[in-house]
Amino acid sequence: MSTRRWWLVVAALATTVVVALAVVWLTRPATSDCPTVREILSSNDDHSSMVARNTDGETPAETSESDYQTWAAHLGELADEVTEPDLAEHANRVADLADQTVSVVRQARDDVNRQPETTPPPWVSDYAKLNAKFADELHLLGQRCPA
């Protein structure tokens, strides 16, 4: 076999190896942040259920500020794990809105010690706006990572 043929055989083998490696690399399963996003959604559902249980029944109890802080901190930790840019944007908004919710809850609890007002206090509107934004972000995450 001539030297030229050897080089052609080596080039063909090298090309085959490169193509095979490219196919393996490009068809590998993509890592996804959806399991973490679904955990964000589940953690929020768990918190919402706890709040609902606390306010329902014959002897309603107030969800503690500590429970709200733990919920918000957990959502923040989970959001930090999300790396896909589109998902991370929404996950971080959810975490930020949870932190803002803790502040509004604190403000509402402080208002209990004040004289009753004839008009709703400002935190009522703030809470409603936060809740709407929060629901929108959760909906977007749920669409991107269905259960």
C-alpha positions in Angstrom: 0.0 0.0 0.0 1.4 3.4 -0.9 2.0 6.2 1.6 -0.8 8.2 0.0 -3.3 5.4 0.7 -2.2 5.1 4.3 -2.8 8.8 4.8 -6.3 8.5 3.2 -7.1 5.5 5.5 -5.8 7.5 8.6 -7.8 10.6 7.5 -11.0 8.5 7.0 -10.6 6.9 10.4 -9.9 10.2 12.1 -13.0 11.7 10.4 -15.1 8.8 11.5 -14.0 9.2 15.1 -14.6 12.9 15.1 -18.1 12.5 13.6 -18.9 9.7 16.1 -17.8 11.9 19.0 -19.8 14.8 17.7 -22.9 12.7 17.4 -22.5 11.4 20.9 -21.9 14.9 22.3 -24.8 16.5 20.5 -27.3 13.7 21.2 -26.5 13.4 24.9 -29.5 14.1 27.2 -29.5 17.8 28.1 -29.3 18.6 31.7 -32.4 20.4 32.8 -33.4 22.6 35.6 -37.0 21.4 35.5 -36.6 19.1 38.5 -35.5 22.1 40.6 -38.3 24.3 39.1 -40.8 21.6 40.0 -39.4 21.6 43.5 -40.0 25.4 43.7 -43.6 24.8 42.6 -44.1 22.0 45.0 -42.5 23.9 47.9 -44.8 26.8 47.2 -47.9 24.5 47.0 -46.8 23.0 50.4 -46.5 26.5 52.0 -49.9 27.6 50.5 -51.5 24.4 51.9 -50.0 25.1 55.3 -51.3 28.7 55.3 -54.8 27.5 54.2 -54.8 24.8 57.0 -53.9 27.4 59.5 -56.7 29.8 58.5 -59.4 27.2 58.1 -61.2 25.3 60.8 -62.8 26.0 64.1 -59.7 27.5 65.7 -57.7 29.3 63.0 -54.0 29.9 63.7 -51.7 32.5 62.3 -48.9 31.2 60.1 -45.7 32.4 61.8 -43.4 35.0 60.4 -40.7 32.3 60.8 -42.6 30.0 58.5 -42.9 32.7 55.9 -39.1 33.4 56.2 -38.3 29.7 56.0 -40.5 29.4 52.8 -38.9 32.4 51.2 -35.3 31.3 52.1 -36.0 27.8 50.6 -37.3 29.3 47.4 -34.2 31.5 47.2 -31.9 28.5 47.7 -33.7 26.6 45.0 -33.7 29.6 42.6 -30.0 29.8 43.1 -29.7 26.3 41.7 -31.5 27.1 38.4 -28.9 28.0 35.7 -31.0 28.0 32.5 -31.3 31.7 31.8 -35.0 31.8 31.0 -35.9 29.6 33.9 -33.5 31.3 36.3 -35.0 34.7 35.5 -38.5 33.5 36.6 -37.2 31.4 39.5 -35.3 34.4 40.9 -38.4 36.6 40.5 -40.3 34.1 42.5 -37.7 34.1 45.2 -37.6 37.9 45.2 -41.4 38.1 45.4 -41.4 35.6 48.3 -39.0 37.9 50.2 -41.2 40.9 49.5 -44.2 38.9 50.7 -42.4 38.3 54.0 -42.0 42.1 54.4 -45.6 42.7 53.6 -46.7 40.0 56.1 -44.5 41.7 58.7 -46.0 45.1 57.9 -49.6 43.6 58.2 -48.8 42.1 61.6 -47.4 45.4 62.8 -50.6 47.1 61.7 -52.7 44.8 64.0 -51.3 46.8 66.9 -52.5 50.1 65.5 -55.9 51.8 65.6 -58.4 50.5 63.0 -58.5 52.5 59.8 -61.5 53.4 57.8 -59.7 52.6 54.5 -57.6 49.5 53.9 -53.9 50.0 54.8 -51.4 50.3 51.9 -50.1 46.8 52.5 -53.4 45.3 51.4 -52.8 46.7 47.9 -49.1 45.7 48.0 -50.0 42.1 49.0 -52.6 41.9 46.1 -50.0 43.1 43.6 -47.3 40.8 44.9 -49.7 37.8 44.8 -50.7 38.5 41.2 -47.1 38.8 40.1 -46.2 35.7 42.1 -49.0 33.7 40.4 -47.9 34.9 37.0 -44.3 33.8 37.6 -45.4 30.4 39.0 -47.6 29.9 36.0 -44.8 30.6 33.6 -42.5 28.2 35.4 -45.2 25.6 35.4 -45.7 25.9 31.7 -42.0 25.5 31.0 -41.6 22.5 33.4 -44.9 20.7 33.6 -45.3 18.0 36.3 
